[in-house]
Amino acid sequence: MTSASSFGSFFLLSAQKGGGVSSRVRTRAAADDAMRTTTTSQSDFEDGEKMTVETVTKILRTESKSNPTFYPSRRISDDGKMRYSSDVYEFSGTKEQFAKMQSRFERRFFADLVDVESEIENVSSIDLNVFLVRWNATFVPAKLAWLQNVALHWPFGDVDIERKDILNKMGETTKFTYEALFRTMKRLATEKKLTIPVAKIEGQTKMTFDDEGELSAMKENLSLVNSVNSNRVRNKRIARDLLEFLDTRKPRGMDYKSYDEIVEAKVDIYSVPGMRALDVDGMEDQQGQIEDVTTVLGFMTLVVLSFGVGIGSWYFEALRKDALMQKMLDADF
């Protein structure tokens, strides 16, 4: 359902061959990395303790990578069935089966989503041993990874990169324009600044614990699924962000075709303008393909001047090979 563009892959590959370029990225990456590596000993939370908001919050932030879905398996009940449900999938099985599914979710989450960051916003008690966790995850959309990589390896000095979500534009119908891309590249070249419109997924998870303080059930819901199904999302970029995230929640052993059919049945994704198979970026109107020849030529000139004739030609050759690159990137592993 989702894939990065070919020119993104080109820059990602070419940049790895470079070196000696440093950048300043205004994100919480360093803090998050520290949080992810923090561990808590078993003695910090004794078996059979009463679960509290403070206890659940601490476990989520120190042991679960700030994401309820990755709750540590050693804290899941050994007795009976572990129950998990999301907007598109339901599971009921043993602790070991759930742990394998968690492992797949976590691996794909960090491998497939570019520069992903998780945050626990709030934990509240809604019943005895039942807690509601509000969280979010932000990441660079696959189709924009090339742009961030250009900034990270900019040959003319450090680039100030800012992450900013676009959920406030959920109801706006959007389309790709070369003019907007040119403005972004011009600001990068002249001001050494880049604002990356990151994807933001907001969710809430209901976590139910048994009397021993072990997790027995988890129900996850994403705000964007409800927004799409309520016909409040008109921005196809945001719809694609949702699909990209849902790809990381494909269960073990299920092929992508079957999973896509489940997602399409549960999420009214085609209600969002531009999400049909024949809807192509830059082709929404008769002048969409090249809406301003001067702008396009200016962008091409900027690429060539910035990176040289050789790299510039490789860049446009990569664009031509988009179909082949997409097949390669869509392969599941």
Backbone as numpy.savetxt, mean C-alpha at the origin, in Angstrom:
# Nx Ny Nz CAx CAy CAz Cx Cy Cz
-4.37 -7.74 -10.32 -5.18 -6.53 -10.32 -4.34 -5.27 -10.32
-3.18 -5.34 -9.71 -2.36 -4.14 -9.65 -0.99 -4.47 -10.17
-0.34 -3.43 -10.68 1.03 -3.61 -11.16 1.70 -2.27 -11.25
3.02 -2.28 -11.18 3.78 -1.05 -11.37 3.98 -0.83 -12.85
4.21 0.42 -13.21 4.46 0.74 -14.61 5.85 0.30 -15.00
6.06 0.14 -16.31 7.36 -0.33 -16.78 8.46 0.68 -16.52
8.12 1.96 -16.65 9.17 2.93 -16.44 9.54 3.00 -14.97
8.60 2.64 -14.06 8.95 2.52 -12.64 9.97 1.43 -12.45
9.75 0.29 -13.11 10.69 -0.82 -12.98 12.03 -0.43 -13.56
12.05 0.32 -14.65 13.31 0.74 -15.28 14.16 1.54 -14.31
13.53 2.57 -13.68 14.31 3.40 -12.78 14.72 2.63 -11.54
13.85 1.70 -11.09 14.18 0.93 -9.91 15.41 0.08 -10.17
15.51 -0.49 -11.38 16.64 -1.31 -11.73 17.89 -0.47 -11.95
17.74 0.64 -12.68 18.91 1.45 -13.01 19.46 2.15 -11.79
18.61 2.52 -10.86 19.06 3.25 -9.69 19.93 2.38 -8.80
19.62 1.05 -8.78 20.40 0.18 -7.92 21.86 0.11 -8.37
22.12 0.46 -9.62 23.48 0.42 -10.12 24.25 1.69 -9.75
23.53 2.72 -9.33 24.20 3.96 -8.99 24.70 3.94 -7.55
25.12 5.06 -7.06 25.59 5.09 -5.69 26.07 6.47 -5.33
26.26 6.66 -4.02 26.84 7.90 -3.55 25.86 9.05 -3.52
24.55 8.76 -3.65 23.57 9.83 -3.64 22.76 9.70 -2.37
22.67 10.75 -1.58 21.88 10.70 -0.35 20.67 11.60 -0.50
19.61 11.27 0.23 18.38 12.06 0.18 17.78 12.16 1.57
16.98 13.16 1.75 16.27 13.35 3.01 14.79 13.13 2.74
14.22 12.14 3.39 12.82 11.79 3.19 12.08 12.06 4.49
11.09 12.96 4.44 10.34 13.30 5.63 9.27 12.26 5.87
9.62 11.16 6.47 8.67 10.12 6.84 9.00 9.64 8.23
8.16 8.77 8.73 8.40 8.18 10.04 9.12 6.85 9.88
9.81 6.64 8.76 10.39 5.33 8.47 11.33 4.88 9.58
12.22 5.79 10.01 13.19 5.40 11.01 12.51 4.98 12.30
11.52 5.77 12.70 10.79 5.44 13.92 10.05 4.13 13.78
9.44 3.93 12.64 8.70 2.69 12.41 9.62 1.49 12.41
10.81 1.63 11.81 11.75 0.53 11.79 12.16 0.15 13.20
12.37 1.18 14.01 12.74 0.90 15.39 11.62 0.19 16.11
10.38 0.62 15.82 9.23 0.01 16.46 9.09 -1.45 16.05
9.34 -1.71 14.76 9.17 -3.06 14.24 10.19 -4.03 14.84
11.35 -3.52 15.21 12.39 -4.40 15.73 12.32 -4.54 17.24
11.43 -3.78 17.88 11.29 -3.87 19.32 10.60 -5.17 19.69
11.10 -5.86 20.70 10.48 -7.10 21.14 10.09 -6.99 22.60
9.13 -7.80 22.98 8.67 -7.81 24.36 8.75 -9.23 24.87
9.37 -9.42 26.02 9.53 -10.77 26.55 8.21 -11.31 27.06
8.13 -12.63 27.14 6.90 -13.26 27.60 6.53 -12.80 29.00
7.55 -12.50 29.83 7.29 -12.13 31.21 6.59 -10.78 31.32
6.65 -9.96 30.27 5.99 -8.65 30.32 4.48 -8.79 30.37
3.95 -9.87 29.78 2.51 -10.09 29.75 2.26 -11.53 30.19
1.96 -11.73 31.44 1.78 -13.08 31.97 0.51 -13.71 31.41
0.58 -15.05 31.20 -0.59 -15.78 30.74 -1.73 -15.63 31.75
-2.91 -15.47 31.24 -4.09 -15.37 32.09 -4.36 -13.98 32.61
-3.58 -13.01 32.19 -3.80 -11.65 32.67 -5.08 -11.08 32.07
-5.61 -10.09 32.73 -6.79 -9.38 32.21 -6.33 -8.43 31.10
-6.97 -8.56 29.93 -6.59 -7.70 28.81 -7.17 -6.31 29.00
-6.36 -5.30 28.80 -6.77 -3.92 28.93 -6.40 -3.18 27.65
-6.92 -1.98 27.51 -6.59 -1.14 26.36 -5.08 -0.93 26.30
-4.48 -0.68 27.45 -3.04 -0.44 27.48 -2.25 -1.67 27.07
-2.69 -2.84 27.53 -1.98 -4.08 27.20 -2.08 -4.38 25.71
-3.29 -4.29 25.16 -3.50 -4.57 23.73 -2.70 -3.59 22.88
-2.74 -2.31 23.25 -2.01 -1.29 22.49 -0.51 -1.58 22.48
0.02 -1.96 23.65 1.46 -2.22 23.75 1.87 -3.41 22.89
1.06 -4.48 22.92 1.37 -5.66 22.11 1.33 -5.32 20.63
0.31 -4.56 20.22 0.17 -4.21 18.81 1.36 -3.38 18.32
1.82 -2.47 19.14 2.88 -1.56 18.70 4.27 -2.17 18.83
4.45 -3.14 19.74 5.79 -3.69 19.95 5.98 -5.07 19.34
4.90 -5.81 19.12 5.02 -7.18 18.63 4.29 -7.44 17.32
3.41 -6.53 16.91 2.55 -6.80 15.74 2.83 -5.86 14.58
3.99 -5.18 14.63 4.35 -4.25 13.56 3.26 -3.21 13.32
2.56 -2.83 14.40 1.49 -1.83 14.36 0.38 -2.21 13.37
0.10 -3.49 13.26 -0.98 -3.97 12.40 -1.65 -5.15 13.08
-2.94 -5.05 13.41 -3.62 -6.13 14.14 -3.55 -7.49 13.46
-3.54 -7.51 12.12 -3.52 -8.77 11.39 -2.28 -9.59 11.69
-1.19 -8.92 12.11 0.05 -9.63 12.38 0.24 -9.91 13.87
-0.87 -10.01 14.59 -0.83 -10.30 16.02 -0.02 -11.57 16.25
0.91 -11.59 17.23 1.82 -12.73 17.40 1.07 -14.04 17.64
1.48 -15.07 16.92 0.78 -16.35 16.98 0.87 -16.99 18.36
1.94 -16.70 19.11 2.07 -17.29 20.44 1.02 -16.75 21.40
0.34 -15.67 21.03 -0.70 -15.10 21.86 -2.10 -15.43 21.34
-2.19 -16.41 20.47 -3.47 -16.86 19.92 -3.88 -18.15 20.61
-5.16 -18.30 20.86 -5.67 -19.44 21.62 -5.35 -20.77 20.94
-4.92 -21.73 21.75 -4.65 -23.08 21.25 -5.91 -23.93 21.21
-6.92 -23.53 21.96 -8.15 -24.32 22.06 -9.18 -23.85 21.03
-9.86 -24.80 20.41 -10.95 -24.45 19.50 -10.46 -23.84 18.21
-11.33 -23.10 17.55 -11.04 -22.52 16.24 -10.71 -21.03 16.36
-9.74 -20.61 15.58 -9.45 -19.19 15.44 -10.29 -18.68 14.28
-11.02 -17.60 14.51 -11.90 -17.04 13.49 -11.35 -15.70 13.01
-11.33 -15.56 11.68 -10.88 -14.31 11.06 -11.82 -13.98 9.90
-12.18 -12.70 9.79 -13.00 -12.28 8.66 -12.57 -10.88 8.24
-12.72 -10.64 6.94 -12.45 -9.32 6.38 -13.61 -8.95 5.46
-13.46 -7.87 4.72 -14.52 -7.47 3.79 -14.69 -8.46 2.66
-13.67 -9.27 2.38 -13.72 -10.15 1.21 -13.47 -11.62 1.53
-13.14 -11.94 2.76 -12.73 -13.32 3.04 -13.04 -13.69 4.49
-13.40 -14.98 4.70 -13.65 -15.51 6.03 -12.83 -16.77 6.25
-12.32 -16.91 7.47 -11.48 -18.06 7.81 -11.88 -18.59 9.18
-11.85 -19.91 9.32 -12.05 -20.56 10.61 -11.18 -21.81 10.61
-10.22 -21.88 11.53 -9.31 -23.01 11.53 -8.45 -23.03 12.77
-7.46 -23.88 12.75 -6.58 -24.02 13.91 -5.61 -22.85 14.00
-4.96 -22.77 15.14 -3.95 -21.74 15.35 -2.84 -21.85 14.32
-2.41 -23.07 14.02 -1.34 -23.29 13.06 -1.76 -22.85 11.66
-3.00 -23.15 11.26 -3.49 -22.75 9.94 -3.57 -21.24 9.83
-4.04 -20.60 10.90 -4.13 -19.14 10.89 -2.74 -18.51 10.85
-1.79 -19.10 11.57 -0.43 -18.57 11.58 0.19 -18.61 10.19
-0.10 -19.66 9.42 0.41 -19.75 8.05 -0.21 -18.67 7.17
-1.50 -18.41 7.37 -2.16 -17.35 6.61 -1.59 -15.99 6.99
-1.39 -15.76 8.27 -0.77 -14.52 8.73 0.60 -14.31 8.10
1.37 -15.38 8.05 2.72 -15.29 7.49 2.68 -14.86 6.03
1.71 -15.39 5.29 1.57 -15.01 3.88 1.15 -13.55 3.77
0.19 -13.12 4.57 -0.25 -11.73 4.56 0.90 -10.79 4.86
1.67 -11.11 5.89 2.76 -10.23 6.32 3.86 -10.16 5.27
4.19 -11.31 4.69 5.24 -11.34 3.67 4.87 -10.49 2.46
3.66 -10.63 1.99 3.21 -9.88 0.81 3.04 -8.38 1.16
2.61 -8.10 2.38 2.42 -6.71 2.83 3.72 -5.93 2.72
4.82 -6.50 3.23 6.08 -5.78 3.24 6.86 -5.94 1.93
6.58 -7.00 1.17 7.31 -7.20 -0.08 6.66 -6.46 -1.25
5.33 -6.38 -1.26 4.63 -5.83 -2.43 4.31 -4.35 -2.31
4.12 -3.85 -1.11 3.77 -2.44 -0.92 5.05 -1.63 -0.70
5.27 -0.64 -1.54 6.52 0.13 -1.51 6.55 1.09 -0.32
7.61 1.00 0.47 7.80 1.87 1.64 6.55 1.93 2.52
6.00 0.79 2.84 4.76 0.75 3.62 5.03 1.09 5.08
4.13 1.83 5.67 4.20 2.20 7.08 2.84 1.92 7.72
2.86 1.37 8.94 1.62 1.07 9.67 1.56 1.91 10.94
0.35 2.23 11.35 0.17 3.05 12.54 -1.10 2.61 13.28
-0.98 2.44 14.58 -2.15 2.20 15.43 -2.67 3.55 15.88
-3.87 3.90 15.44 -4.43 5.20 15.78 -5.09 5.20 17.15
-5.87 4.15 17.44 -6.64 4.14 18.68 -7.08 2.72 19.01
-7.10 2.41 20.30 -7.63 1.13 20.79 -8.67 1.44 21.85
-9.86 0.86 21.72 -10.92 1.10 22.70 -11.57 -0.21 23.09
-12.07 -0.27 24.32 -12.78 -1.45 24.82 -14.27 -1.29 24.53
-14.86 -2.27 23.84 -16.28 -2.17 23.49 -17.12 -3.24 24.20
-16.45 -4.18 24.85 -17.14 -5.22 25.62 -16.08 -5.95 26.43
-16.51 -6.88 27.28 -15.57 -7.64 28.07 -14.66 -8.46 27.15
-13.35 -8.20 27.21 -12.36 -8.88 26.39 -12.53 -8.64 24.89
-13.22 -7.57 24.52 -13.41 -7.23 23.11 -12.92 -5.80 22.90
-12.05 -5.62 21.90 -11.43 -4.32 21.67 -11.56 -3.94 20.19
-11.74 -2.65 19.96 -11.81 -2.13 18.60 -10.52 -1.34 18.33
-9.81 -1.74 17.31 -8.53 -1.12 16.96 -8.68 -0.34 15.67
-8.37 0.93 15.71 -8.35 1.76 14.50 -6.90 1.94 14.07
-6.62 1.66 12.81 -5.25 1.67 12.31 -5.23 2.19 10.88
-4.05 2.45 10.38 -3.91 2.83 8.97 -2.58 2.31 8.43
-2.53 2.18 7.13 -1.29 1.80 6.44 -1.12 2.73 5.26
0.07 3.25 5.09 0.36 4.11 3.95 1.51 3.50 3.15
1.47 3.69 1.83 2.53 3.17 0.98 2.56 3.95 -0.32
3.67 3.85 -1.02 3.82 4.49 -2.32 3.17 3.58 -3.37
2.16 4.04 -4.10 1.53 3.19 -5.12 2.56 2.67 -6.11
2.36 1.45 -6.57 3.33 0.82 -7.47 3.61 1.68 -8.70
2.57 2.34 -9.21 2.74 3.15 -10.42 3.53 4.44 -10.16
3.76 4.77 -8.90 4.52 5.99 -8.58 5.88 5.68 -7.98
6.20 4.40 -7.85 7.48 4.04 -7.25 8.65 4.59 -8.06
8.48 4.63 -9.38 9.56 5.15 -10.23 9.85 6.62 -9.92
8.80 7.39 -9.61 8.98 8.81 -9.35 9.76 9.03 -8.06
9.41 8.28 -7.02 10.17 8.40 -5.78 11.61 7.96 -5.99
11.81 6.93 -6.79 13.16 6.44 -7.01 14.02 7.46 -7.77
13.38 8.20 -8.69 14.11 9.27 -9.37 14.60 10.30 -8.36
13.72 10.69 -7.42 14.09 11.68 -6.42 15.18 11.16 -5.49
15.10 9.89 -5.12 16.08 9.32 -4.21 17.47 9.24 -4.85
17.51 9.18 -6.17 18.79 9.08 -6.87 19.01 10.30 -7.80
18.46 11.44 -7.39 18.60 12.66 -8.18 20.07 13.05 -8.26
20.62 13.25 -9.45 22.07 13.48 -9.57 22.52 14.89 -9.23
21.59 15.80 -8.91 21.97 17.20 -8.70 21.76 17.65 -7.26
21.84 16.72 -6.31 21.71 17.09 -4.90 20.55 16.40 -4.24
20.49 16.55 -2.91 19.44 15.93 -2.12 18.07 16.51 -2.47
17.06 15.65 -2.44 15.69 16.06 -2.73 14.85 15.91 -1.46
14.06 16.92 -1.16 13.17 16.90 -0.01 11.87 16.20 -0.43
11.61 15.00 0.11 10.44 14.21 -0.27 9.42 14.23 0.85
8.19 14.57 0.50 7.09 14.61 1.46 6.02 13.62 1.05
5.52 12.82 2.00 4.43 11.89 1.76 3.11 12.56 2.15
2.13 12.46 1.26 0.83 13.08 1.52 -0.26 12.24 0.89
-1.26 11.84 1.70 -2.35 11.03 1.14 -3.37 11.93 0.45
-4.22 11.31 -0.38 -5.19 12.07 -1.18 -6.62 11.63 -0.88
-6.86 11.11 0.33 -8.21 10.67 0.68 -9.22 11.82 0.64
-8.73 13.04 0.82 -9.63 14.19 0.75 -10.15 14.43 -0.66
-9.55 13.76 -1.67 -9.99 13.88 -3.06 -10.74 12.64 -3.51
-11.27 11.89 -2.55 -11.97 10.65 -2.85 -13.12 10.84 -3.83
-13.84 11.93 -3.70 -15.02 12.15 -4.53 -14.75 12.85 -5.84
-13.47 13.12 -6.15 -13.13 13.83 -7.38 -12.79 12.85 -8.50
-13.37 13.07 -9.67 -13.01 12.27 -10.84 -11.69 12.79 -11.39
-10.74 11.89 -11.58 -9.40 12.30 -11.98 -8.98 11.62 -13.28
-7.97 12.18 -13.90 -7.37 11.57 -15.09 -5.90 11.96 -15.15
-5.14 11.14 -15.82 -3.72 11.42 -16.01 -3.55 12.55 -17.01
-2.63 13.48 -16.72 -2.28 14.53 -17.68 -0.77 14.68 -17.73
-0.24 14.87 -18.90 1.20 15.11 -19.05 1.59 16.45 -18.44
0.66 17.38 -18.45 0.96 18.71 -17.90 1.24 18.61 -16.41
0.41 17.83 -15.68 0.63 17.68 -14.25 1.96 16.97 -13.97
2.29 15.97 -14.78 3.55 15.28 -14.62 4.72 16.22 -14.87
4.59 17.07 -15.89 5.66 18.02 -16.20 5.86 19.00 -15.04
4.77 19.48 -14.44 4.88 20.41 -13.31 5.61 19.74 -12.15
5.30 18.45 -11.91 5.96 17.72 -10.83 7.45 17.59 -11.09
7.80 17.24 -12.32 9.21 17.09 -12.66 9.95 18.42 -12.65
9.27 19.48 -13.04 9.88 20.81 -13.04 10.18 21.25 -11.61
9.26 21.00 -10.69 9.48 21.35 -9.28 10.64 20.53 -8.71
10.70 19.27 -9.11 11.80 18.42 -8.66 13.13 18.98 -9.13
13.19 19.41 -10.41 14.44 19.88 -10.99 14.84 21.25 -10.47
13.88 22.15 -10.28 14.20 23.53 -9.93 14.23 23.79 -8.43
13.38 23.08 -7.67 13.29 23.33 -6.23 13.84 22.18 -5.39
14.12 21.05 -6.04 14.56 19.84 -5.33 13.55 19.44 -4.26
12.29 19.50 -4.64 11.21 19.09 -3.75 10.24 18.18 -4.50
9.72 17.18 -3.78 8.77 16.26 -4.39 7.74 15.85 -3.35
6.48 16.00 -3.72 5.40 15.52 -2.87 4.85 14.24 -3.49
4.96 13.14 -2.75 4.48 11.85 -3.23 3.06 11.64 -2.71
2.06 11.51 -3.60 0.69 11.23 -3.17 0.54 9.76 -2.80
0.82 9.45 -1.53 0.82 8.06 -1.09 -0.59 7.51 -0.95
-0.68 6.20 -1.02 -1.94 5.51 -0.74 -2.12 5.42 0.76
-3.36 5.58 1.21 -3.65 5.43 2.63 -4.87 4.53 2.80
-4.68 3.45 3.54 -5.76 2.50 3.83 -6.09 2.62 5.31
-7.32 2.99 5.61 -7.76 3.09 7.00 -8.64 1.89 7.33
-8.39 1.28 8.47 -9.15 0.10 8.84 -9.51 0.09 10.31
-10.45 -0.77 10.64 -10.75 -1.02 12.04 -10.90 -2.53 12.22
-10.33 -3.03 13.29 -10.32 -4.45 13.56 -10.89 -4.72 14.95
-11.89 -5.60 15.01 -12.45 -6.01 16.30 -11.73 -7.27 16.75
-11.10 -7.21 17.90 -10.32 -8.32 18.43 -10.99 -8.87 19.68
-11.25 -10.18 19.68 -11.91 -10.84 20.80 -10.94 -11.80 21.48
-10.82 -11.70 22.80 -9.91 -12.53 23.57 -10.67 -13.46 24.50
-10.07 -14.60 24.83 -10.71 -15.52 25.78 -10.33 -15.11 27.20
-10.77 -15.89 28.18 -10.52 -15.55 29.57 -9.05 -15.64 29.97
-8.26 -16.31 29.13 -6.83 -16.43 29.39 -6.02 -15.31 28.74
-6.73 -14.38 28.08 -6.03 -13.27 27.43 -5.46 -13.63 26.08
-5.92 -14.72 25.49 -5.44 -15.13 24.17 -6.47 -14.79 23.11
-5.99 -14.40 21.93 -6.86 -13.99 20.84 -7.64 -15.19 20.30
-8.96 -15.00 20.11 -9.81 -16.09 19.60 -10.56 -15.70 18.33
-10.69 -14.39 18.06 -11.41 -13.96 16.86 -10.94 -12.57 16.45
-10.98 -12.34 15.14 -10.56 -11.04 14.59 -11.44 -10.71 13.39
-12.00 -9.50 13.39 -12.82 -9.05 12.27 -12.26 -7.74 11.76
-11.84 -7.74 10.49 -11.18 -6.57 9.89 -12.07 -5.94 8.82
-12.23 -4.63 8.89 -12.99 -3.90 7.88 -12.20 -2.67 7.43
-12.22 -2.41 6.12 -11.53 -1.27 5.55 -12.54 -0.18 5.21
-12.23 1.04 5.58 -13.15 2.15 5.34 -13.41 2.36 3.86
-12.39 2.16 3.03 -12.54 2.40 1.59 -13.50 1.40 0.93
-13.59 0.19 1.46 -14.54 -0.78 0.89 -15.96 -0.25 1.06
-16.27 0.24 2.24 -17.59 0.82 2.48 -17.81 2.05 1.61
-16.79 2.87 1.45 -16.92 4.08 0.63 -17.17 3.74 -0.83
-16.45 2.74 -1.34 -16.65 2.32 -2.73 -18.05 1.75 -2.92
-18.47 0.88 -2.01 -19.79 0.26 -2.13 -20.93 1.24 -1.92
-20.62 2.37 -1.28 -21.63 3.43 -1.10 -21.57 4.46 -2.21
-20.75 4.19 -3.23 -20.63 5.05 -4.41 -20.10 6.43 -4.06
-19.22 6.48 -3.04 -18.63 7.76 -2.65 -17.24 7.97 -3.23
-16.68 6.95 -3.85 -15.34 7.06 -4.43 -15.46 7.28 -5.93
-14.94 8.42 -6.40 -14.94 8.74 -7.83 -13.52 8.83 -8.37
-12.57 8.71 -7.47 -11.15 8.85 -7.82 -10.56 7.46 -8.08
-10.22 7.18 -9.32 -9.74 5.84 -9.67 -8.37 5.55 -9.05
-7.57 6.58 -8.77 -6.28 6.34 -8.12 -6.50 5.70 -6.76
-7.49 6.22 -6.03 -7.78 5.68 -4.70 -8.35 4.27 -4.81
-9.17 4.03 -5.83 -9.70 2.68 -6.04 -8.58 1.70 -6.32
-7.60 2.12 -7.11 -6.47 1.25 -7.41 -5.61 1.00 -6.18
-5.49 2.02 -5.32 -4.75 1.83 -4.07 -5.41 0.74 -3.23
-6.74 0.75 -3.18 -7.47 -0.26 -2.42 -7.20 -1.65 -2.99
-7.25 -1.79 -4.31 -7.01 -3.08 -4.94 -5.58 -3.56 -4.68
-4.64 -2.62 -4.70 -3.24 -2.98 -4.46 -3.07 -3.53 -3.05
-3.76 -2.91 -2.10 -3.70 -3.41 -0.72 -4.38 -4.77 -0.59
-5.55 -4.92 -1.21 -6.28 -6.18 -1.11 -5.50 -7.33 -1.73
-4.64 -7.04 -2.69 -3.80 -8.10 -3.27 -2.94 -8.77 -2.20
-2.52 -8.00 -1.19 -1.67 -8.57 -0.14 -2.46 -9.44 0.82
-3.77 -9.43 0.71 -4.63 -10.23 1.59 -5.15 -11.50 0.89
-4.57 -11.83 -0.25 -4.98 -13.07 -0.93 -4.58 -14.26 -0.06
-5.52 -15.16 0.25 -5.21 -16.32 1.11 -4.24 -17.29 0.45
-3.57 -18.05 1.28 -2.67 -19.09 0.78 -3.44 -20.12 -0.04
-2.83 -20.54 -1.13 -3.41 -21.60 -1.92 -4.50 -21.18 -2.88
-4.88 -19.93 -2.88 -5.93 -19.45 -3.79 -5.28 -18.71 -4.95
-5.67 -19.06 -6.19 -5.09 -18.38 -7.34 -5.69 -16.99 -7.48
-4.96 -16.12 -8.20 -5.38 -14.74 -8.32 -6.71 -14.60 -9.06
-6.98 -15.44 -10.02 -8.24 -15.34 -10.77 -9.43 -15.54 -9.84
-9.35 -16.58 -9.00 -10.45 -16.85 -8.06 -10.57 -15.71 -7.04
-9.42 -15.24 -6.57 -9.46 -14.16 -5.58 -10.01 -12.88 -6.20
-9.63 -12.57 -7.44 -10.16 -11.39 -8.12 -11.68 -11.46 -8.22
-12.19 -12.63 -8.51 -13.64 -12.80 -8.63 -14.33 -12.55 -7.30
-13.71 -12.99 -6.20 -14.26 -12.73 -4.87 -14.27 -11.25 -4.56
-13.13 -10.59 -4.85 -13.03 -9.15 -4.59 -14.06 -8.37 -5.40
-14.20 -8.71 -6.67 -15.16 -8.02 -7.53 -16.60 -8.23 -7.07
-16.85 -9.38 -6.45 -18.20 -9.66 -5.94 -18.49 -8.88 -4.65
-17.45 -8.62 -3.87 -17.61 -7.96 -2.57 -17.40 -6.44 -2.64
-16.62 -6.00 -3.62 -16.29 -4.57 -3.74 -16.75 -4.09 -5.11
-17.61 -3.07 -5.13 -18.17 -2.57 -6.39 -17.16 -1.65 -7.07
-16.04 -2.23 -7.45 -14.92 -1.43 -7.94 -15.24 -0.76 -9.27
-16.10 -1.37 -10.08 -16.40 -0.80 -11.40 -17.39 0.36 -11.34
-17.86 0.68 -10.14 -18.68 1.89 -10.00 -17.82 3.14 -10.02
-16.51 2.97 -9.87 -15.58 4.10 -9.88 -15.22 4.42 -11.33
-15.43 5.65 -11.77 -15.10 6.03 -13.16 -13.65 5.72 -13.51
-13.45 5.10 -14.67 -12.11 4.81 -15.14 -11.59 3.44 -14.77
-12.39 2.62 -14.04 -11.91 1.33 -13.59 -12.30 0.18 -14.52
-13.01 0.48 -15.59 -13.35 -0.57 -16.55 -12.11 -0.99 -17.33
-12.15 -2.18 -17.89 -10.99 -2.73 -18.59 -10.55 -1.87 -19.76
-11.49 -1.21 -20.42 -11.17 -0.41 -21.60 -10.85 1.04 -21.27
-10.91 1.39 -19.99 -10.55 2.75 -19.58 -9.04 2.84 -19.47
-8.45 3.74 -20.26 -6.99 3.86 -20.30 -6.58 5.25 -19.83
-5.53 5.30 -19.01 -5.02 6.60 -18.56 -4.70 7.49 -19.74
-5.15 8.73 -19.66 -4.83 9.69 -20.69 -5.74 9.62 -21.90
-6.79 8.74 -21.85 -7.65 8.57 -23.01 -9.12 8.83 -22.66
-9.35 9.54 -21.55 -10.73 9.75 -21.13 -11.50 10.66 -22.07
-10.80 11.50 -22.81 -11.48 12.35 -23.76 -10.71 12.32 -25.08
-11.23 12.98 -26.09 -10.64 12.89 -27.42 -9.24 13.46 -27.47
-8.93 14.38 -26.56 -7.59 14.99 -26.56 -6.72 14.40 -25.45
-7.16 13.30 -24.85 -6.45 12.76 -23.70 -5.09 12.20 -24.00
-4.89 11.61 -25.18 -3.63 10.94 -25.44 -2.46 11.92 -25.42
-2.59 13.02 -26.14 -1.59 14.09 -26.07 -2.36 15.40 -26.04
-2.57 15.90 -24.82 -3.43 17.06 -24.70 -2.69 18.36 -24.98
-1.38 18.32 -24.90 -0.62 19.53 -25.18 0.76 19.11 -25.69
0.99 19.26 -26.99 2.24 18.80 -27.59 3.45 19.50 -26.97
3.29 20.77 -26.69 4.40 21.53 -26.09 4.77 20.96 -24.74
3.78 20.62 -23.94 4.03 20.07 -22.62 4.75 18.74 -22.72
4.28 17.87 -23.61 4.91 16.57 -23.78 6.35 16.71 -24.21
6.61 17.58 -25.19 7.98 17.79 -25.65 8.85 18.37 -24.54
8.26 19.25 -23.74 9.01 19.81 -22.63 9.40 18.74 -21.62
8.47 17.84 -21.35 8.76 16.74 -20.41 9.86 15.84 -20.96
9.77 15.50 -22.26 10.78 14.65 -22.88 12.16 15.32 -22.82
12.18 16.63 -23.05 13.45 17.37 -23.00 14.03 17.34 -21.59
13.15 17.50 -20.58 13.60 17.49 -19.20 14.22 16.15 -18.83
13.60 15.07 -19.27 14.14 13.74 -18.99 15.52 13.58 -19.59
15.65 13.97 -20.86 16.93 13.80 -21.56 18.01 14.69 -20.95
17.65 15.95 -20.62 18.63 16.87 -20.04 19.06 16.42 -18.65
18.11 15.87 -17.90 18.40 15.48 -16.53 19.25 14.23 -16.44
18.98 13.28 -17.32 19.63 11.99 -17.19 20.53 11.63 -18.37
20.61 12.51 -19.36 21.47 12.24 -20.50 20.71 11.54 -21.61
21.27 11.60 -22.80 20.61 11.01 -23.96 20.46 9.51 -23.79
21.50 8.86 -23.22 21.45 7.41 -23.08 20.33 6.96 -22.18
20.30 7.49 -20.95 19.26 7.10 -20.01 17.91 7.56 -20.50
17.86 8.74 -21.10 16.58 9.21 -21.62 16.00 8.26 -22.65
16.84 7.75 -23.54 16.36 6.82 -24.55 15.94 5.50 -23.92
16.68 5.05 -22.89 16.28 3.82 -22.21 14.92 4.01 -21.54
14.69 5.20 -21.00 13.42 5.49 -20.32 12.24 5.31 -21.27
12.34 5.91 -22.46 11.22 5.82 -23.39 11.12 4.42 -24.01
12.23 3.72 -24.10 12.17 2.34 -24.55 11.44 1.49 -23.51
11.66 1.81 -22.22 10.97 1.08 -21.16 9.47 1.30 -21.23
9.06 2.52 -21.58 7.64 2.79 -21.75 7.04 1.89 -22.83
7.79 1.68 -23.90 7.29 0.89 -25.02 7.09 -0.57 -24.62
7.86 -1.02 -23.62 7.80 -2.42 -23.23 6.87 -2.65 -22.03
5.91 -1.78 -21.86 5.05 -1.83 -20.67 4.32 -3.17 -20.55
3.80 -3.67 -21.64 3.01 -4.90 -21.58 3.84 -6.07 -21.07
5.08 -6.19 -21.58 5.95 -7.28 -21.14 6.30 -7.14 -19.67
6.62 -5.93 -19.23 6.98 -5.72 -17.84 5.82 -6.04 -16.91
4.60 -5.70 -17.33 3.44 -5.95 -16.49 3.27 -7.45 -16.26
3.46 -8.26 -17.31 3.34 -9.71 -17.15 4.37 -10.23 -16.14
5.56 -9.66 -16.19 6.60 -10.11 -15.27 6.27 -9.72 -13.84
5.79 -8.50 -13.64 5.52 -8.00 -12.31 4.28 -8.63 -11.68
3.35 -9.10 -12.51 2.12 -9.69 -12.01 2.31 -11.14 -11.56
3.47 -11.74 -11.81 3.70 -13.14 -11.44 3.67 -13.27 -9.92
2.92 -14.23 -9.41 2.80 -14.42 -7.96 3.94 -15.30 -7.46
4.50 -14.96 -6.29 5.53 -15.80 -5.69 5.41 -15.71 -4.17
